[in-house]
């Protein structure tokens, strides 16, 4: 009888502990869609562009009581890049024209706050949003070649933001 009571007690404690963990989870938002933690585990780390953590009344107001433990926003690099392209297109007719002309931004050389954006350092570009955006200026391929010694780009995109 003692063994059975111990087993049942351990079972309830384990179930209670698992329920506690589930209640402590934040809300996960991947590319603007609420998902479960398992979906986050399917995203390869090299595809992640931005992770933002939000807590407080605004998170609860937006996502309900399940957000009392916070919200983890994750944007993949393609999603973040698309968001940035929409922002830059809305702020600069010249950028929008180039984007339409070339179909995507892969032929552009991005400079954010004086620092060239590289495949291993895209943070300055990925974290750009309406709050941090200050200005954008398109420079010619000749200026990109002369100033940055980059020969294979059609234009340079010089962005100033409030973040470093």
RODO-2510 file (C-alpha; in nm, 4 decimals, decimal comma):
residues 164
     n   res          X          Y          Z
     1     x     0,0000     0,0000     0,0000
     2     x     0,2842     0,2388     0,0863
     3     x     0,4439     0,1662    -0,2528
     4     x     0,1189     0,2398    -0,4359
     5     x     0,0690     0,5654    -0,2399
     6     x     0,4273     0,6690    -0,3154
     7     x     0,3815     0,5897    -0,6852
     8     x     0,0557     0,7861    -0,7040
     9     x     0,2156     1,0776    -0,5166
    10     x     0,5110     1,0814    -0,7543
    11     x     0,2745     1,0674    -1,0513
    12     x     0,0765     1,3689    -0,9272
    13     x     0,3950     1,5599    -0,8484
    14     x     0,5307     1,4860    -1,1975
    15     x     0,2059     1,5869    -1,3671
    16     x     0,1932     1,9016    -1,1537
    17     x     0,5518     1,9851    -1,2431
    18     x     0,4802     1,9393    -1,6152
    19     x     0,1714     2,1572    -1,5900
    20     x     0,3773     2,4201    -1,4099
    21     x     0,6336     2,4237    -1,6917
    22     x     0,3603     2,4611    -1,9543
    23     x     0,2046     2,7511    -1,7590
    24     x     0,5425     2,9245    -1,7395
    25     x     0,5952     2,9225    -2,1155
    26     x     0,5869     3,2517    -2,3004
    27     x     0,3881     3,3050    -2,6186
    28     x     0,5988     3,2294    -2,9254
    29     x     0,5462     3,4330    -3,2416
    30     x     0,7320     3,3208    -3,5541
    31     x     0,7135     3,5518    -3,8556
    32     x     0,3990     3,7170    -3,7102
    33     x     0,2204     3,3862    -3,6438
    34     x     0,1615     3,2468    -3,2929
    35     x     0,3192     2,8994    -3,2761
    36     x     0,4093     2,6423    -3,0127
    37     x     0,7572     2,5775    -2,8804
    38     x     0,7963     2,2704    -3,1038
    39     x     0,7590     2,4883    -3,4146
    40     x     1,0370     2,7137    -3,2878
    41     x     1,2606     2,4087    -3,2544
    42     x     1,2145     2,3389    -3,6257
    43     x     1,3768     2,6690    -3,7258
    44     x     1,7428     2,6347    -3,8072
    45     x     1,9502     2,8838    -3,6036
    46     x     2,1186     3,0194    -3,9166
    47     x     1,7753     3,1216    -4,0527
    48     x     1,6932     3,3372    -3,7495
    49     x     1,7248     3,7080    -3,8195
    50     x     1,5828     3,8712    -3,5070
    51     x     1,4662     3,7620    -3,1634
    52     x     1,2781     4,0106    -2,9460
    53     x     1,1428     3,9499    -2,5969
    54     x     0,8409     4,1482    -2,4755
    55     x     0,6866     4,1471    -2,1298
    56     x     0,4294     4,3515    -1,9507
    57     x     0,0821     4,4872    -1,9976
    58     x     0,1159     4,5525    -2,3713
    59     x     0,2047     4,1876    -2,4347
    60     x    -0,0912     4,0689    -2,2242
    61     x    -0,3217     4,3174    -2,3953
    62     x    -0,2194     4,1882    -2,7378
    63     x    -0,2027     3,8113    -2,6662
    64     x    -0,4142     3,7654    -2,3551
    65     x    -0,3314     3,6052    -2,0235
    66     x    -0,1085     3,3412    -2,1836
    67     x     0,1394     3,6273    -2,2433
    68     x     0,1841     3,6940    -1,8711
    69     x     0,5171     3,5117    -1,8999
    70     x     0,6194     3,7228    -2,1963
    71     x     0,6230     3,6990    -2,5718
    72     x     0,9168     3,5737    -2,7773
    73     x     0,9081     3,7237    -3,1259
    74     x     1,1259     3,5465    -3,3802
    75     x     1,1719     3,6611    -3,7377
    76     x     1,3476     3,4475    -3,9936
    77     x     1,5996     3,6257    -4,2149
    78     x     1,3724     3,6173    -4,5239
    79     x     1,0791     3,7565    -4,3245
    80     x     1,2912     4,0304    -4,1639
    81     x     1,4422     4,1177    -4,5021
    82     x     1,0954     4,1519    -4,6543
    83     x     0,9849     4,3738    -4,3632
    84     x     1,2918     4,5955    -4,4107
    85     x     1,2329     4,6165    -4,7868
    86     x     0,8753     4,7319    -4,7257
    87     x     1,0004     4,9962    -4,4812
    88     x     1,2744     5,1249    -4,7129
    89     x     1,0422     5,1248    -5,0146
    90     x     0,7888     5,3328    -4,8240
    91     x     1,0575     5,5819    -4,7143
    92     x     1,2516     5,6150    -5,0390
    93     x     1,1072     5,6298    -5,3914
    94     x     1,4619     5,5765    -5,5223
    95     x     1,4980     5,2531    -5,3239
    96     x     1,1536     5,1370    -5,4315
    97     x     1,2438     5,2029    -5,7955
    98     x     1,5669     5,0009    -5,7678
    99     x     1,3882     4,7173    -5,5912
   100     x     1,1298     4,7026    -5,8697
   101     x     1,4000     4,7246    -6,1373
   102     x     1,6113     4,4374    -5,9991
   103     x     1,3325     4,2293    -5,8426
   104     x     1,5068     4,1835    -5,5063
   105     x     1,7772     4,3378    -5,2891
   106     x     2,0519     4,0822    -5,3546
   107     x     2,2361     4,3188    -5,5890
   108     x     2,2475     4,6005    -5,3318
   109     x     2,5293     4,6763    -5,0903
   110     x     2,3839     4,7822    -4,7546
   111     x     2,5611     5,0135    -4,5113
   112     x     2,3933     5,0707    -4,1731
   113     x     2,5299     5,3465    -3,9507
   114     x     2,8538     5,3473    -4,1472
   115     x     2,9071     4,9706    -4,1202
   116     x     2,8795     4,7431    -4,4242
   117     x     2,6251     4,4644    -4,3842
   118     x     2,7797     4,1224    -4,4441
   119     x     2,6250     3,7736    -4,4481
   120     x     2,7750     3,7105    -4,1040
   121     x     2,6698     4,0488    -3,9636
   122     x     2,3190     4,1368    -4,0734
   123     x     2,2008     4,2533    -3,7323
   124     x     2,1972     4,6251    -3,8140
   125     x     1,9743     4,5612    -4,1133
   126     x     1,7499     4,2966    -3,9539
   127     x     1,6711     4,5070    -3,6469
   128     x     1,5728     4,8145    -3,8476
   129     x     1,2132     4,9228    -3,7884
   130     x     0,9998     5,2382    -3,7963
   131     x     1,1085     5,3349    -3,4445
   132     x     1,4819     5,3126    -3,5157
   133     x     1,4825     5,4241    -3,8810
   134     x     1,6225     5,7736    -3,9458
   135     x     1,7158     5,7960    -4,3153
   136     x     1,8039     5,6071    -4,6316
   137     x     2,0137     5,7215    -4,9251
   138     x     2,0863     5,5375    -5,2493
   139     x     2,4413     5,5656    -5,3844
   140     x     2,5699     5,4621    -5,7250
   141     x     2,7602     5,1442    -5,8013
   142     x     3,0620     5,3652    -5,8805
   143     x     3,0528     5,5163    -5,5312
   144     x     3,0208     5,1655    -5,3806
   145     x     3,3276     5,0585    -5,5799
   146     x     3,5337     5,3667    -5,4910
   147     x     3,4417     5,3973    -5,1243
   148     x     3,3922     5,0305    -5,0226
   149     x     3,5934     4,8405    -5,2890
   150     x     3,2887     4,6261    -5,3688
   151     x     3,2646     4,5541    -5,7406
   152     x     2,9630     4,3255    -5,7841
   153     x     2,6717     4,5421    -5,6648
   154     x     2,4304     4,7581    -5,8641
   155     x     2,3802     5,0216    -5,5913
   156     x     2,4594     5,1082    -5,2332
   157     x     2,1943     5,1642    -4,9708
   158     x     2,3148     5,3888    -4,6882
   159     x     2,0851     5,3640    -4,3845
   160     x     2,0987     5,5640    -4,0653
   161     x     1,9214     5,4332    -3,7593
   162     x     1,9125     5,5207    -3,3916
   163     x     2,0723     5,1875    -3,2973
   164     x     2,4322     5,0765    -3,3329
***
